[in-house]
Structures are given as structure tokens and as C-alpha cells.
Amino acid sequence: MSSDPKGPEGFESKQAALMHIERPPLPWRTVVSTECGRPISELANGLVVTVSAAQKWFKDNGARRASLFFCVTCCDTTNRWKSWQQDPVDRMYRELQHMGWGGRRDKNRALVGAELRAIEALVSQHREEFEEIKAAHLRGDIKALPVRTNHGGGNLD
């Protein structure tokens, strides 16, 4: 394998372990699982990459080579869904679809319900700012939007 390009950084020391791709969380959440559903805490350090890092690796090395290094379910799932920036409605739909699977339904339903109620409370406390931001998005006037910072929530890949 010495003639092949190296896999993701540090991969050669992980022998036969597949890389996984983070499941992009909603912007107000932190990353906790991979696209295939494995908890990140259960994977060895360095075996999980961001969506953007994986996409760059695929572009640089090709899909066939990526299948040697990456979990196929992670790869397929990453390419199936749009990011929050591309389409927030599609991203929310994905989250709501995820709620109905297996035993996660009640836990995820409670979490999503609490998040929606928190958003409702924030909107009611900052109605004017909310309307301003919403109007800017509807106009497509990105320059009019206030500066955003990521306050420790999920990455926006």
C-alpha cells in the first residue's frame, strides 16, 4: 500500500478501523453521533471527521478509494441530505424523520419539543430582531443579517 495516497491523517496507525463522518447536528446542538448512528464517544480518537473534511477527501481521492477508508453508511447518508445552510427545511425534516425510528422516539420527541418551545420563548423575547432577520432572509439580503457567532453549538457543515 505504500504507493497509495495515505488515508485521512493518522489512519495508517488505526489498521482496519473505518473512518466515520459526523452527523451534522442542528445549529443549536453539539455533535454526538456519526451519520451511521454510532455515538462519537464510542469511537477511537481520530476516527471521526467532519462532513467538509470527508467531502474534501472524497474529492481529492475519489469515491472508490474512500470506500476503503470510510464507513459506507456514513458516506451514503452524508450525500443524501442537504446541510442547514443549503436547506434548513430539509435539515429539520431529517431530524423529524429521525425521531420516529426505534426506541429513540420518546427521547428525541421530548428533546425536539423542548427546543421548539425554547425557540418560541426566544422569539417572543426578541420579536423585533426575529422579524428583521426573517425579512432579510426572505429578501435574500444576507448582508443585512446581524453577525452570527457559533456559541458552542453544532458546527454548521
Contact map, one row per residue, 1 for C-alpha under 8 A:
1111000000000000000000000000000000000000000000000000000000000000000000000000000000000000000000000000000000000000000000000000000000000000000000000000000000000
1111100000000000000000000000000000000000000000000000000000000000000000000000000000000000000000000000000000000000000000000000000000000000000000000000000000000
1111100000000000000000000000000000000000000000000000000000000000000000000000000000000000000000000000000000000000000000000000000000000000000000000000000000000
1111110000000000000000000000000000000000000000000000000000000000000000000000000000000000000000000000000000000000000000000000000000000000000000000000000000000
0111111000000000000000000000000000000000000000000000000000001000000000000000000000000000000000000000000000000000000000000000000000000000000000000000000000000
0001111110110000000000000000000000000000000000000000000000000000000000000000000000000000000000000000000000000000000000000000000000000000000000000000000000000
0000111111110000000000000000000000000000000000000000000000000000000010000000000000000000000000000000000000000000000000000000000000000000000000000000000000000
0000011111100000000000000000000000000000000000000000000010000000000010000000000000000000000000000000000000000000000000000000000000000000000000000000000000000
0000011111110000000000000000000000000000000000000000000000000000000000000000000000000000000000000000000000000000000000000000000000000000000000000000000000000
0000001111111100000000000000000000000000000001000000000000000000000000000000000000000000000000000000000000000000000000000000000000000000000000000000000000000
0000011111111110000000000000000000000000000001100000000000000000000000000000000000000000000000000000000000000000000000000000000000000000000000000000000000000
0000011011111110000000000000000000000000000000000000000000000000000000000000000000000000000000000000000000000000000000000000000000000000000000000000000000000
0000000001111110000000000000000000000000000000000000000000000000000000000000000000000000000000000000000000000000000000000000000000000000000000000000000000000
0000000001111111100000000000000000000000000000000000000000000000000000000000000000000000000000000000000000000000000000000000000000000000000000000000000000000
0000000000111111100000000000000000000000000000000000000000000000000000000000000000000000000000000000000000000000000000000000000000000000000000000000000000000
0000000000000111110000000000000000000000000000000000000000000000000000000000000000000000000000000000000000000000000000000000000000000000000000000000000000000
0000000000000111111000000000000000000000000000100000000000000000000010000000000000000000000000000000000000000000000000000000000000000000000000000000000000000
0000000000000001111100000000000000000000000000100000000000000000000111100000000000000000000000000000000000000000000000000000000000000000000000000000000000000
0000000000000000111110000000000000000000000000111000000000000000000011100000000000000000000000000000000000000000000000000000000000000000000000000000000000000
0000000000000000011111000000000001110000000000111000000000000000000001100100000000000000000000000000000000000000000000000000000000000000000000000000000000000
0000000000000000001111100000000001100000000000011110010000000000000000100110010000000000000000000000000000000000000000000000000000000000000000000000000000000
0000000000000000000111110000001111100001000000011110000000000000000000000000000000000000000000000000000000000000000000000000000000000000000000000000000000000
0000000000000000000011111000001111111000000000000010000000000000000000000000010000000000000000000000000000000000000000000000000000000000000000000000000000000
0000000000000000000001111100001000100000000000000010000000000000000000000000000000100000000000000000000000000000000000000000000000000000000000000000000001111
0000000000000000000000111111111100000000000000000000000000000000000000000000000000000000000000000000000000000000000000000000000000000000000000000000000001110
0000000000000000000000011111110000000000000000000000000000000000000000000000000000010000001100000000000000000000000000000000000000000000000000000000000001010
0000000000000000000000001111110000000000000000000000000000000000000000000000000000010000000000000000000000000000000000000000000000000000000000000000000011110
0000000000000000000000001111110000000000000000000000000000000000000000000000000000000000000000000000000000000000000000000000000000000000000000000000000011000
0000000000000000000000001111111000000000000000000000000000000000000000000000000000000000000000000000000000000000000000000000000000000000000000000000000011000
0000000000000000000000001111111100000000000000000000000000000000000000000000000000000000000000000000000000000000000000000000000000000000000000000000000111100
0000000000000000000001111000111110000000000000000000000000000000000000000000000000000000000000000000000000000000000000000000000000000000000000000000000001100
0000000000000000000001101000011111000011100000000000000000000000000000000000000000000000000000000000000000000000000000000000000000000000000000000000000000000
0000000000000000000001100000001111111111000000000000000000000000000000000000000000000000000000000000000000000000000000000000000000000000000000000000000000000
0000000000000000000111100000000111111111000000010000000000000000000000000100000000000000000000000000000000000000000000000000000000000000000000000000000000000
0000000000000000000111110000000011111100000000000000000000000000000000001110110000000000000000000000000000000000000000000000000000000000000000000000000000000
0000000000000000000100100000000011111100000000000000000000000000000000101100100000000000000000000000000000000000000000000000000000000000000000000000000000000
0000000000000000000000100000000011111110000000000000000000000000000000000000000000000000000000000000000000000000000000000000000000000000000000000000000000000
0000000000000000000000000000000011111111010000000000000000000000000000000000000000000000000000000000000000000000000000000000000000000000000000000000000000000
0000000000000000000000000000000111001111111000000000000000000000000000000000000000000000000000000000000000000000000000000000000000000000000000000000000000000
0000000000000000000001000000000111000111111000010000000000000000000000000000000000000000000000000000000000000000000000000000000000000000000000000000000000000
0000000000000000000000000000000100000011111100000000000000000000000000000000000000000000000000000000000000000000000000000000000000000000000000000000000000000
0000000000000000000000000000000000000111111100000000000000000000000000000000000000000000000000000000000000000000000000000000000000000000000000000000000000000
0000000000000000000000000000000000000011111110110000000000000000000000000000000000000000000000000000000000000000000000000000000000000000000000000000000000000
0000000000000000000000000000000000000000111111100000000000000000000000000000000000000000000000000000000000000000000000000000000000000000000000000000000000000
0000000000000000000000000000000000000000001111110000000000000000000000000000000000000000000000000000000000000000000000000000000000000000000000000000000000000
0000000001100000000000000000000000000000000111111000000000000000000000000000000000000000000000000000000000000000000000000000000000000000000000000000000000000
0000000000100000111100000000000000000000001111111000000000000000000000000000000000000000000000000000000000000000000000000000000000000000000000000000000000000
0000000000000000001111000000000001000001001011111100000000000000000000000000000000000000000000000000000000000000000000000000000000000000000000000000000000000
0000000000000000001111000000000000000000000001111110110000000000000000000000000000000000000000000000000000000000000000000000000000000000000000000000000000000
0000000000000000000011000000000000000000000000011111110000000000000000000000000000000000000000000000000000000000000000000000000000000000000000000000000000001
0000000000000000000011110000000000000000000000001111111000000000000000000000010000000000000000000000000000000000000000000000000000000000000000000000000000001
0000000000000000000000000000000000000000000000000111111100000000000000000000000000000000000000000000000000000000000000000000000000000000000000000000000000001
0000000000000000000000000000000000000000000000001111111110000000000000000000000000000000000000000000000000000000000000000000000000000000000000000000000000000
0000000000000000000010000000000000000000000000001111111111000000000000000000000000000000000000000000000000000000000000000000000000000000000000000000000000000
0000000000000000000000000000000000000000000000000011111111100000000000000000000000000000000000000000000000000000000000000000000000000000000000000000000000000
0000000000000000000000000000000000000000000000000001111111110000000000000000000000000000000000000000000000000000000000000000000000000000000000000000000000000
0000000100000000000000000000000000000000000000000000111111111100010000000000000000000000000000000000000000000000000000000000000000000000000000000000000000000
0000000000000000000000000000000000000000000000000000011111111110110000000000000000000000000000000000000000000000000000000000000000000000000000000000000000000
0000000000000000000000000000000000000000000000000000001111111110000000000000000000000000000000000000000000000000000000000000000000000000000000000000000000000
0000000000000000000000000000000000000000000000000000000111111100000000000000000000000000000000000000000000000000000000000000000000000000000000000000000000000
0000100000000000000000000000000000000000000000000000000011111110110000000000000000000000000000000000000000000000000000000000000000000000000000000000000000000
0000000000000000000000000000000000000000000000000000000011111111110000000000000000000000000000000000000000000000000000000000000000000000000000000000000000000
0000000000000000000000000000000000000000000000000000000001101111111000000000000000000000000000000000000000000000000000000000000000000000000000000000000000000
0000000000000000000000000000000000000000000000000000000000000111111100000000000000000000000000000000000000000000000000000000000000000000000000000000000000000
0000000000000000000000000000000000000000000000000000000001001111111110000000000000000000000000000000000000000000000000000000000000000000000000000000000000000
0000000000000000000000000000000000000000000000000000000011001111111111000000000000000000000000000000000000000000000000000000000000000000000000000000000000000
0000000000000000000000000000000000000000000000000000000000000011111111110000000000000000000000000000000000000000000000000000000000000000000000000000000000000
0000000000000000010000000000000000000000000000000000000000000001111111000000000000000000000000000000000000000000000000000000000000000000000000000000000000000
0000001100000000111000000000000000000000000000000000000000000000111111100000000000000000000000000000000000000000000000000000000000000000000000000000000000000
0000000000000000011100000000000000000000000000000000000000000000011111110110000000000000000000000000000000000000000000000000000000000000000000000000000000000
0000000000000000011110000000000000010000000000000000000000000000001011111110000000000000000000000000000000000000000000000000000000000000000000000000000000000
0000000000000000000000000000000000000000000000000000000000000000001001111111000000000000000000000000000000000000000000000000000000000000000000000000000000000
0000000000000000000000000000000000110000000000000000000000000000000000111111100000000000000000000000000000000000000000000000000000000000000000000000000000000
0000000000000000000110000000000001110000000000000000000000000000000001111111110000000000000000000000000000000000000000000000000000000000000000000000000000000
0000000000000000000010000000000000100000000000000000000000000000000001111111111000000000000000000000000000000000000000000000000000000000000000000000000000000
0000000000000000000000000000000000000000000000000000000000000000000000011111111100000000000000000000000000000000000000000000000000000000000000000000000000000
0000000000000000000000000000000000110000000000000000000000000000000000001111111110000000000000000000000000000000000000000000000000000000000000000000000000000
0000000000000000000010100000000000100000000000000010000000000000000000000111111110000000000000000000000000000000000000000000000000000000000000000000000000000
0000000000000000000000000000000000000000000000000000000000000000000000000011111111000000000000000000000000000000000000000000000000000000000000000000000000000
0000000000000000000000000000000000000000000000000000000000000000000000000001111111000000000000000000000000000000000000000000000000000000000000000000000000000
0000000000000000000000000000000000000000000000000000000000000000000000000000111111100000011001000000000000000000000000000000000000000000000000000000000000000
0000000000000000000000000000000000000000000000000000000000000000000000000000001111110110011000000000000000000000000000000000000000000000000000000000000000000
0000000000000000000000010000000000000000000000000000000000000000000000000000000011111111011000000000000000000000000000000000000000000000000000000000000000011
0000000000000000000000000110000000000000000000000000000000000000000000000000000001111111111000000000000000000000000000000000000000000000000000000000000000011
0000000000000000000000000000000000000000000000000000000000000000000000000000000000111111000000000000000000000000000000000000000000000000000000000000000000011
0000000000000000000000000000000000000000000000000000000000000000000000000000000001111111000000000000000000000000000000000000000000000000000000000000000000000
0000000000000000000000000000000000000000000000000000000000000000000000000000000001111111111000000000000000000000000000000000000000000000000000000000000000000
0000000000000000000000000000000000000000000000000000000000000000000000000000000000111111111100000000000000000000000000000000000000000000000000000000000000000
0000000000000000000000000000000000000000000000000000000000000000000000000000000000010011111110000000000000000000000000000000000000000000000000000000000000000
0000000000000000000000000000000000000000000000000000000000000000000000000000000011110011111111000000000000000000000000000000000000000000000000000000000000000
0000000000000000000000000100000000000000000000000000000000000000000000000000000011110011111111100000000000000000000000000000000000000000000000000000000000000
0000000000000000000000000100000000000000000000000000000000000000000000000000000000000001111111110000000000000000000000000000000000000000000000000000000000000
0000000000000000000000000000000000000000000000000000000000000000000000000000000000000000111111111000000000000000000000000000000000000000000000000000000000000
0000000000000000000000000000000000000000000000000000000000000000000000000000000010000000011111111100000000000000000000000000000000000000000000000000000000000
0000000000000000000000000000000000000000000000000000000000000000000000000000000000000000001111111110000000000000000000000000000000000000000000000000000000000
0000000000000000000000000000000000000000000000000000000000000000000000000000000000000000000111111111000000000000000000000000000000000000000000000000000000000
0000000000000000000000000000000000000000000000000000000000000000000000000000000000000000000011111111100000000000000000000000000000000000000000000000000000000
0000000000000000000000000000000000000000000000000000000000000000000000000000000000000000000001111111100010000000000000000000000000000000000000000000000000000
0000000000000000000000000000000000000000000000000000000000000000000000000000000000000000000000111111100111011000000000000000000000000000000000000000000000000
0000000000000000000000000000000000000000000000000000000000000000000000000000000000000000000000011111110110000000000000000000000000000000000000000000000000000
0000000000000000000000000000000000000000000000000000000000000000000000000000000000000000000000001111111110000000000000000000000000000000000000000000000000000
0000000000000000000000000000000000000000000000000000000000000000000000000000000000000000000000000001111110000000000000000000000000000000000000000000000000000
0000000000000000000000000000000000000000000000000000000000000000000000000000000000000000000000000000111111000000000000000000000000000000000000000000000000000
0000000000000000000000000000000000000000000000000000000000000000000000000000000000000000000000000011111111110000000000000000000000000000000000000000000000000
0000000000000000000000000000000000000000000000000000000000000000000000000000000000000000000000000111111111111000000000000000000000000000000000000000000000000
0000000000000000000000000000000000000000000000000000000000000000000000000000000000000000000000000010001111111100000000000000000000000000000000000000000000000
0000000000000000000000000000000000000000000000000000000000000000000000000000000000000000000000000000000111111110000000000000000000000000000000000000000000000
0000000000000000000000000000000000000000000000000000000000000000000000000000000000000000000000000010000111111111000000000000000000000000000000000000000000000
0000000000000000000000000000000000000000000000000000000000000000000000000000000000000000000000000010000011111111100000000000000000000000000000000000000000000
0000000000000000000000000000000000000000000000000000000000000000000000000000000000000000000000000000000001111111110000000000000000000000000000000000000000000
0000000000000000000000000000000000000000000000000000000000000000000000000000000000000000000000000000000000111111111000000000000000000000000000000000000000000
0000000000000000000000000000000000000000000000000000000000000000000000000000000000000000000000000000000000011111111100000000000000000000000000000000000000000
0000000000000000000000000000000000000000000000000000000000000000000000000000000000000000000000000000000000001111111110000000000000000000000000000000000000000
0000000000000000000000000000000000000000000000000000000000000000000000000000000000000000000000000000000000000111111111000000000000000000000000000000000000000
0000000000000000000000000000000000000000000000000000000000000000000000000000000000000000000000000000000000000011111111100000000000000000000000000000000000000
0000000000000000000000000000000000000000000000000000000000000000000000000000000000000000000000000000000000000001111111110000000000000000000000000000000000000
0000000000000000000000000000000000000000000000000000000000000000000000000000000000000000000000000000000000000000111111111000000000000000000000000000000000000
0000000000000000000000000000000000000000000000000000000000000000000000000000000000000000000000000000000000000000011111111100000000000000000000000000000000000
0000000000000000000000000000000000000000000000000000000000000000000000000000000000000000000000000000000000000000001111111110000000000000000000000000000000000
0000000000000000000000000000000000000000000000000000000000000000000000000000000000000000000000000000000000000000000111111111000000000000000000000000000000000
0000000000000000000000000000000000000000000000000000000000000000000000000000000000000000000000000000000000000000000011111111100000000000000000000000000000000
0000000000000000000000000000000000000000000000000000000000000000000000000000000000000000000000000000000000000000000001111111110000000000000000000000000000000
0000000000000000000000000000000000000000000000000000000000000000000000000000000000000000000000000000000000000000000000111111111001000000000000000000000000000
0000000000000000000000000000000000000000000000000000000000000000000000000000000000000000000000000000000000000000000000011111111000000000000000000000000000000
0000000000000000000000000000000000000000000000000000000000000000000000000000000000000000000000000000000000000000000000001111111000000000000000000000000000000
0000000000000000000000000000000000000000000000000000000000000000000000000000000000000000000000000000000000000000000000000111111111000000000000000000000000000
0000000000000000000000000000000000000000000000000000000000000000000000000000000000000000000000000000000000000000000000000011111111100000000000000000000000000
0000000000000000000000000000000000000000000000000000000000000000000000000000000000000000000000000000000000000000000000000000011111110000000000000000000000000
0000000000000000000000000000000000000000000000000000000000000000000000000000000000000000000000000000000000000000000000000000011111111000000000000000000000000
0000000000000000000000000000000000000000000000000000000000000000000000000000000000000000000000000000000000000000000000000010011111111100000000000000000000000
0000000000000000000000000000000000000000000000000000000000000000000000000000000000000000000000000000000000000000000000000000001111111110000000000000000000000
0000000000000000000000000000000000000000000000000000000000000000000000000000000000000000000000000000000000000000000000000000000111111111000000000000000000000
0000000000000000000000000000000000000000000000000000000000000000000000000000000000000000000000000000000000000000000000000000000011111111100000001100000000000
0000000000000000000000000000000000000000000000000000000000000000000000000000000000000000000000000000000000000000000000000000000001111111110000000000000000000
0000000000000000000000000000000000000000000000000000000000000000000000000000000000000000000000000000000000000000000000000000000000111111111000000000000000000
0000000000000000000000000000000000000000000000000000000000000000000000000000000000000000000000000000000000000000000000000000000000011111111111011000000000000
0000000000000000000000000000000000000000000000000000000000000000000000000000000000000000000000000000000000000000000000000000000000001111111111001000000000000
0000000000000000000000000000000000000000000000000000000000000000000000000000000000000000000000000000000000000000000000000000000000000111111110000000000000000
0000000000000000000000000000000000000000000000000000000000000000000000000000000000000000000000000000000000000000000000000000000000000011111110000000000000000
0000000000000000000000000000000000000000000000000000000000000000000000000000000000000000000000000000000000000000000000000000000000000001111111000000000000000
0000000000000000000000000000000000000000000000000000000000000000000000000000000000000000000000000000000000000000000000000000000000000001111111111000000000000
0000000000000000000000000000000000000000000000000000000000000000000000000000000000000000000000000000000000000000000000000000000000000001100111111000000000000
0000000000000000000000000000000000000000000000000000000000000000000000000000000000000000000000000000000000000000000000000000000000000000000011111000000000000
0000000000000000000000000000000000000000000000000000000000000000000000000000000000000000000000000000000000000000000000000000000000000001000011111100000000000
0000000000000000000000000000000000000000000000000000000000000000000000000000000000000000000000000000000000000000000000000000000000001001100011111110000000000
0000000000000000000000000000000000000000000000000000000000000000000000000000000000000000000000000000000000000000000000000000000000001000000000011111000000000
0000000000000000000000000000000000000000000000000000000000000000000000000000000000000000000000000000000000000000000000000000000000000000000000001111100000000
0000000000000000000000000000000000000000000000000000000000000000000000000000000000000000000000000000000000000000000000000000000000000000000000000111110000000
0000000000000000000000000000000000000000000000000000000000000000000000000000000000000000000000000000000000000000000000000000000000000000000000000011111000000
0000000000000000000000000000000000000000000000000000000000000000000000000000000000000000000000000000000000000000000000000000000000000000000000000001111111100
0000000000000000000000000000000000000000000000000000000000000000000000000000000000000000000000000000000000000000000000000000000000000000000000000000111110000
0000000000000000000000000000010000000000000000000000000000000000000000000000000000000000000000000000000000000000000000000000000000000000000000000000011111000
0000000000000000000000000011110000000000000000000000000000000000000000000000000000000000000000000000000000000000000000000000000000000000000000000000011111100
0000000000000000000000011111111000000000000000000000000000000000000000000000000000000000000000000000000000000000000000000000000000000000000000000000010111110
0000000000000000000000011010011000000000000000000000000000000000000000000000000000000000000000000000000000000000000000000000000000000000000000000000010011111
0000000000000000000000011110000000000000000000000000000000000000000000000000000000111000000000000000000000000000000000000000000000000000000000000000000001111
0000000000000000000000010000000000000000000000000111000000000000000000000000000000111000000000000000000000000000000000000000000000000000000000000000000000111
